[in-house]
Amino acid sequence: MSAHAEEEHFAGSNKLFTSIWIWLVLLTLIEIFLAYKPMSIPIMLTILLGLSIIKAALIVAYFMHLKFERLSLILTIVPMLVVCICLLFVFFPDSFRAAGLRYQFKEQPPAAEEH
């Protein structure tokens, strides 16, 4: 068996893992900074979700060593994506229904008595 027939294993280097770690810390600091900035909730959630997806991709690709294992990556991500989308379709109707379950006053609440 020749050396070329064996599968290579990506080990990485300390410099690579340190730079990925620094990027993860920077993205986390950006998320913390944005959490304290006044902005509309849909925009904030979109930005924070995007940054979290980038961080998850970095972790999966480098620290879980799936960058060079395309088949494993596809077999991991695609089924979970399908499950998440199905769960969204299952739970969204309940979330909209729950918004209408709050008690609604039919008359003005009693005013506080003045002494």
ZABAKE-188977 format. One record per residue: residue number from 1; residue in three letters; chain; z, y, x of N, C-alpha, C, O in turn. Coordinates in steps of 0.02 Angstrom, whole numbers, padded with zeros to 5 digits, always signed. Layout:
[NUM,'ALA','A',[Z,Y,X],[Z,Y,X],[Z,Y,X],[Z,Y,X]],
...
END
This chain:
[1,'MET','A',[+00000,-00059,+00043],[+00000,+00000,+00000],[+00000,+00062,+00045],[+00042,+00068,+00089]],
[2,'SER','A',[-00047,+00107,+00034],[-00051,+00166,+00076],[-00004,+00220,+00051],[+00021,+00218,-00006]],
[3,'ALA','A',[+00007,+00268,+00094],[+00052,+00323,+00077],[+00023,+00368,+00022],[+00060,+00400,-00015]],
[4,'HIS','A',[-00044,+00370,+00017],[-00076,+00412,-00033],[-00070,+00383,-00103],[-00073,+00419,-00152]],
[5,'ALA','A',[-00061,+00317,-00108],[-00056,+00285,-00173],[+00012,+00298,-00207],[+00018,+00294,-00268]],
[6,'GLU','A',[+00062,+00313,-00167],[+00127,+00326,-00195],[+00129,+00395,-00228],[+00095,+00442,-00206]],
[7,'GLU','A',[+00168,+00399,-00280],[+00174,+00462,-00316],[+00218,+00510,-00276],[+00272,+00491,-00252]],
[8,'GLU','A',[+00196,+00573,-00269],[+00236,+00622,-00233],[+00290,+00649,-00280],[+00279,+00656,-00340]],
[9,'HIS','A',[+00347,+00663,-00252],[+00402,+00692,-00290],[+00413,+00763,-00267],[+00421,+00776,-00207]],
[10,'PHE','A',[+00413,+00810,-00314],[+00423,+00880,-00298],[+00497,+00892,-00287],[+00538,+00884,-00333]],
[11,'ALA','A',[+00515,+00911,-00227],[+00585,+00923,-00211],[+00603,+00996,-00216],[+00660,+01013,-00231]],
[12,'GLY','A',[+00555,+01041,-00203],[+00570,+01113,-00204],[+00607,+01134,-00141],[+00623,+01092,-00098]],
[13,'SER','A',[+00619,+01197,-00136],[+00655,+01223,-00079],[+00712,+01268,-00103],[+00712,+01290,-00161]],
[14,'ASN','A',[+00759,+01280,-00059],[+00815,+01324,-00078],[+00790,+01394,-00095],[+00816,+01427,-00140]],
[15,'LYS','A',[+00739,+01417,-00059],[+00711,+01483,-00073],[+00682,+01487,-00143],[+00692,+01536,-00179]],
[16,'LEU','A',[+00646,+01435,-00164],[+00616,+01433,-00231],[+00671,+01432,-00284],[+00668,+01472,-00332]],
[17,'PHE','A',[+00720,+01389,-00277],[+00773,+01385,-00327],[+00815,+01448,-00329],[+00839,+01467,-00382]],
[18,'THR','A',[+00826,+01480,-00272],[+00863,+01543,-00271],[+00824,+01597,-00307],[+00853,+01637,-00344]],
[19,'SER','A',[+00758,+01600,-00296],[+00718,+01652,-00330],[+00717,+01639,-00406],[+00719,+01687,-00444]],
[20,'ILE','A',[+00712,+01577,-00427],[+00714,+01561,-00499],[+00782,+01581,-00528],[+00786,+01609,-00582]],
[21,'TRP','A',[+00835,+01566,-00491],[+00902,+01584,-00514],[+00909,+01659,-00521],[+00938,+01683,-00569]],
[22,'ILE','A',[+00882,+01697,-00473],[+00885,+01771,-00476],[+00846,+01796,-00537],[+00870,+01841,-00572]],
[23,'TRP','A',[+00788,+01766,-00551],[+00749,+01786,-00611],[+00789,+01771,-00674],[+00788,+01811,-00721]],
[24,'LEU','A',[+00824,+01715,-00676],[+00864,+01698,-00735],[+00921,+01748,-00745],[+00936,+01768,-00801]],
[25,'VAL','A',[+00953,+01767,-00690],[+01007,+01817,-00694],[+00979,+01884,-00717],[+01010,+01917,-00759]],
[26,'LEU','A',[+00922,+01905,-00690],[+00892,+01969,-00711],[+00873,+01968,-00785],[+00886,+02017,-00821]],
[27,'LEU','A',[+00844,+01914,-00808],[+00826,+01909,-00879],[+00889,+01911,-00923],[+00888,+01940,-00977]],
[28,'THR','A',[+00943,+01879,-00901],[+01005,+01881,-00938],[+01034,+01951,-00940],[+01059,+01973,-00993]],
[29,'LEU','A',[+01031,+01987,-00885],[+01056,+02056,-00884],[+01014,+02101,-00929],[+01041,+02145,-00962]],
[30,'ILE','A',[+00949,+02089,-00932],[+00906,+02127,-00977],[+00926,+02112,-01050],[+00928,+02157,-01091]],
[31,'GLU','A',[+00939,+02049,-01065],[+00960,+02031,-01133],[+01026,+02065,-01151],[+01033,+02090,-01207]],
[32,'ILE','A',[+01073,+02066,-01105],[+01138,+02099,-01118],[+01127,+02174,-01128],[+01157,+02203,-01173]],
[33,'PHE','A',[+01086,+02204,-01086],[+01072,+02276,-01092],[+01040,+02292,-01160],[+01060,+02340,-01193]],
[34,'LEU','A',[+00992,+02252,-01180],[+00958,+02264,-01244],[+01003,+02253,-01304],[+00993,+02284,-01356]],
[35,'ALA','A',[+01053,+02210,-01297],[+01099,+02197,-01353],[+01140,+02259,-01370],[+01163,+02265,-01427]],
[36,'TYR','A',[+01149,+02304,-01322],[+01188,+02364,-01335],[+01145,+02425,-01351],[+01172,+02479,-01364]],
[37,'LYS','A',[+01079,+02417,-01351],[+01034,+02472,-01367],[+01022,+02473,-01442],[+01010,+02421,-01473]],
[38,'PRO','A',[+01026,+02532,-01473],[+01012,+02536,-01545],[+00937,+02529,-01558],[+00898,+02571,-01535]],
[39,'MET','A',[+00918,+02478,-01595],[+00849,+02468,-01615],[+00849,+02424,-01677],[+00900,+02395,-01695]],
[40,'SER','A',[+00792,+02420,-01710],[+00790,+02380,-01771],[+00801,+02306,-01755],[+00781,+02282,-01702]],
[41,'ILE','A',[+00832,+02272,-01801],[+00850,+02203,-01790],[+00789,+02158,-01779],[+00791,+02116,-01733]],
[42,'PRO','A',[+00735,+02164,-01818],[+00678,+02120,-01805],[+00648,+02129,-01735],[+00628,+02080,-01703]],
[43,'ILE','A',[+00644,+02191,-01711],[+00617,+02203,-01644],[+00664,+02174,-01591],[+00642,+02141,-01544]],
[44,'MET','A',[+00730,+02185,-01600],[+00778,+02159,-01551],[+00776,+02083,-01549],[+00776,+02053,-01495]],
[45,'LEU','A',[+00774,+02051,-01607],[+00773,+01979,-01609],[+00709,+01951,-01578],[+00711,+01899,-01545]],
[46,'THR','A',[+00653,+01984,-01589],[+00590,+01962,-01560],[+00593,+01966,-01484],[+00572,+01919,-01450]],
[47,'ILE','A',[+00618,+02021,-01458],[+00623,+02029,-01385],[+00671,+01978,-01355],[+00656,+01945,-01305]],
[48,'LEU','A',[+00730,+01971,-01386],[+00780,+01924,-01360],[+00755,+01852,-01365],[+00768,+01812,-01319]],
[49,'LEU','A',[+00720,+01835,-01419],[+00693,+01768,-01425],[+00640,+01755,-01372],[+00638,+01701,-01342]],
[50,'GLY','A',[+00597,+01804,-01359],[+00546,+01797,-01308],[+00576,+01788,-01238],[+00554,+01745,-01200]],
[51,'LEU','A',[+00627,+01828,-01223],[+00660,+01821,-01157],[+00695,+01753,-01152],[+00695,+01722,-01098]],
[52,'SER','A',[+00725,+01729,-01206],[+00758,+01663,-01204],[+00707,+01607,-01194],[+00722,+01558,-01160]],
[53,'ILE','A',[+00648,+01614,-01224],[+00597,+01563,-01215],[+00573,+01562,-01143],[+00561,+01508,-01114]],
[54,'ILE','A',[+00566,+01621,-01113],[+00546,+01624,-01042],[+00599,+01591,-00998],[+00582,+01553,-00953]],
[55,'LYS','A',[+00663,+01605,-01012],[+00716,+01575,-00973],[+00717,+01499,-00981],[+00726,+01462,-00933]],
[56,'ALA','A',[+00708,+01476,-01043],[+00707,+01403,-01055],[+00649,+01371,-01019],[+00656,+01316,-00991]],
[57,'ALA','A',[+00591,+01404,-01018],[+00533,+01376,-00983],[+00546,+01372,-00908],[+00527,+01322,-00877]],
[58,'LEU','A',[+00577,+01422,-00880],[+00593,+01420,-00808],[+00642,+01363,-00792],[+00633,+01327,-00743]],
[59,'ILE','A',[+00692,+01355,-00834],[+00741,+01302,-00823],[+00709,+01233,-00828],[+00720,+01190,-00785]],
[60,'VAL','A',[+00669,+01224,-00880],[+00637,+01158,-00890],[+00587,+01144,-00833],[+00584,+01088,-00808]],
[61,'ALA','A',[+00549,+01195,-00814],[+00497,+01184,-00764],[+00525,+01170,-00694],[+00501,+01126,-00660]],
[62,'TYR','A',[+00576,+01208,-00674],[+00600,+01202,-00605],[+00663,+01161,-00597],[+00666,+01116,-00555]],
[63,'PHE','A',[+00715,+01176,-00638],[+00778,+01140,-00628],[+00777,+01070,-00657],[+00814,+01027,-00635]],
[64,'MET','A',[+00734,+01059,-00708],[+00727,+00991,-00735],[+00666,+00956,-00705],[+00650,+00900,-00724]],
[65,'HIS','A',[+00632,+00990,-00659],[+00575,+00962,-00621],[+00518,+00938,-00666],[+00486,+00888,-00650]],
[66,'LEU','A',[+00505,+00972,-00721],[+00451,+00952,-00765],[+00387,+00991,-00754],[+00338,+00980,-00790]],
[67,'LYS','A',[+00386,+01037,-00707],[+00326,+01077,-00695],[+00267,+01033,-00674],[+00210,+01045,-00694]],
[68,'PHE','A',[+00281,+00982,-00635],[+00228,+00940,-00609],[+00222,+00875,-00648],[+00185,+00830,-00627]],
[69,'GLU','A',[+00258,+00869,-00703],[+00254,+00810,-00745],[+00229,+00831,-00813],[+00267,+00837,-00861]],
[70,'ARG','A',[+00165,+00843,-00818],[+00135,+00871,-00879],[+00146,+00826,-00940],[+00163,+00851,-00993]],
[71,'LEU','A',[+00136,+00762,-00932],[+00143,+00717,-00989],[+00215,+00718,-01016],[+00225,+00720,-01076]],
[72,'SER','A',[+00264,+00715,-00971],[+00334,+00718,-00992],[+00350,+00783,-01027],[+00386,+00785,-01077]],
[73,'LEU','A',[+00322,+00837,-01002],[+00333,+00902,-01032],[+00304,+00905,-01102],[+00336,+00929,-01149]],
[74,'ILE','A',[+00243,+00881,-01110],[+00211,+00881,-01176],[+00249,+00836,-01225],[+00260,+00854,-01282]],
[75,'LEU','A',[+00269,+00776,-01201],[+00305,+00730,-01245],[+00375,+00755,-01262],[+00405,+00732,-01310]],
[76,'THR','A',[+00401,+00802,-01223],[+00467,+00831,-01237],[+00461,+00890,-01285],[+00500,+00895,-01333]],
[77,'ILE','A',[+00413,+00934,-01273],[+00410,+00997,-01310],[+00376,+00990,-01378],[+00401,+01017,-01427]],
[78,'VAL','A',[+00321,+00955,-01382],[+00283,+00952,-01445],[+00323,+00922,-01502],[+00325,+00951,-01556]],
[79,'PRO','A',[+00355,+00864,-01494],[+00394,+00838,-01551],[+00451,+00884,-01572],[+00465,+00891,-01632]],
[80,'MET','A',[+00484,+00916,-01524],[+00539,+00961,-01541],[+00514,+01024,-01577],[+00547,+01050,-01621]],
[81,'LEU','A',[+00455,+01047,-01557],[+00425,+01104,-01591],[+00409,+01086,-01664],[+00420,+01126,-01709]],
[82,'VAL','A',[+00382,+01027,-01675],[+00367,+01004,-01743],[+00432,+00998,-01784],[+00434,+01019,-01842]],
[83,'VAL','A',[+00485,+00971,-01755],[+00549,+00964,-01789],[+00577,+01033,-01807],[+00601,+01043,-01863]],
[84,'CYS','A',[+00574,+01080,-01761],[+00600,+01147,-01774],[+00561,+01182,-01830],[+00591,+01214,-01873]],
[85,'ILE','A',[+00496,+01176,-01829],[+00456,+01207,-01882],[+00471,+01175,-01950],[+00477,+01210,-02000]],
[86,'CYS','A',[+00479,+01109,-01952],[+00497,+01075,-02014],[+00565,+01098,-02039],[+00575,+01108,-02099]],
[87,'LEU','A',[+00614,+01105,-01993],[+00680,+01129,-02013],[+00677,+01200,-02041],[+00713,+01216,-02088]],
[88,'LEU','A',[+00634,+01242,-02012],[+00627,+01310,-02039],[+00602,+01308,-02110],[+00627,+01344,-02153]],
[89,'PHE','A',[+00552,+01266,-02124],[+00526,+01260,-02192],[+00577,+01232,-02240],[+00576,+01249,-02299]],
[90,'VAL','A',[+00622,+01189,-02215],[+00673,+01160,-02258],[+00728,+01211,-02275],[+00750,+01215,-02332]],
[91,'PHE','A',[+00750,+01251,-02225],[+00808,+01294,-02235],[+00790,+01365,-02257],[+00834,+01399,-02284]],
[92,'PHE','A',[+00729,+01388,-02249],[+00712,+01456,-02271],[+00721,+01466,-02346],[+00749,+01518,-02365]],
[93,'PRO','A',[+00700,+01420,-02389],[+00711,+01432,-02461],[+00785,+01440,-02478],[+00802,+01482,-02520]],
[94,'ASP','A',[+00829,+01401,-02447],[+00900,+01409,-02460],[+00927,+01476,-02437],[+00970,+01505,-02469]],
[95,'SER','A',[+00901,+01500,-02381],[+00926,+01565,-02357],[+00906,+01621,-02404],[+00944,+01668,-02414]],
[96,'PHE','A',[+00846,+01617,-02433],[+00826,+01669,-02481],[+00865,+01662,-02546],[+00882,+01713,-02577]],
[97,'ARG','A',[+00880,+01601,-02567],[+00919,+01590,-02628],[+00991,+01615,-02618],[+01020,+01643,-02664]],
[98,'ALA','A',[+01019,+01604,-02559],[+01087,+01624,-02546],[+01096,+01700,-02548],[+01150,+01724,-02563]],
[99,'ALA','A',[+01043,+01737,-02534],[+01048,+01810,-02535],[+01063,+01835,-02605],[+01093,+01888,-02613]],
[100,'GLY','A',[+01041,+01799,-02657],[+01052,+01821,-02726],[+01117,+01796,-02755],[+01131,+01810,-02814]],
[101,'LEU','A',[+01158,+01760,-02717],[+01219,+01733,-02744],[+01279,+01779,-02738],[+01334,+01763,-02761]],
[102,'ARG','A',[+01271,+01836,-02708],[+01327,+01882,-02700],[+01348,+01910,-02768],[+01307,+01917,-02813]],
[103,'TYR','A',[+01411,+01925,-02774],[+01437,+01954,-02836],[+01410,+02025,-02842],[+01412,+02064,-02794]],
[104,'GLN','A',[+01386,+02041,-02900],[+01360,+02108,-02912],[+01402,+02139,-02967],[+01410,+02111,-03021]],
[105,'PHE','A',[+01428,+02199,-02953],[+01468,+02234,-03002],[+01424,+02256,-03061],[+01370,+02283,-03051]],
[106,'LYS','A',[+01448,+02243,-03122],[+01412,+02265,-03181],[+01435,+02334,-03203],[+01402,+02367,-03242]],
[107,'GLU','A',[+01492,+02354,-03178],[+01518,+02421,-03193],[+01549,+02448,-03129],[+01556,+02412,-03080]],
[108,'GLN','A',[+01568,+02510,-03131],[+01597,+02541,-03073],[+01666,+02510,-03060],[+01704,+02500,-03108]],
[109,'PRO','A',[+01683,+02496,-02998],[+01751,+02471,-02984],[+01802,+02526,-03001],[+01786,+02585,-02997]],
[110,'PRO','A',[+01862,+02506,-03019],[+01913,+02557,-03038],[+01928,+02602,-02980],[+01934,+02580,-02922]],
[111,'ALA','A',[+01934,+02667,-02995],[+01950,+02716,-02943],[+02024,+02710,-02925],[+02065,+02691,-02966]],
[112,'ALA','A',[+02038,+02726,-02863],[+02108,+02724,-02841],[+02147,+02779,-02876],[+02124,+02835,-02884]],
[113,'GLU','A',[+02208,+02761,-02897],[+02250,+02810,-02932],[+02276,+02862,-02882],[+02296,+02845,-02826]],
[114,'GLU','A',[+02276,+02923,-02904],[+02302,+02977,-02862],[+02376,+02987,-02878],[+02395,+02986,-02937]],
[115,'HIS','A',[+02416,+02997,-02827],[+02488,+03007,-02837],[+02507,+03077,-02823],[+02565,+03096,-02829]],
END
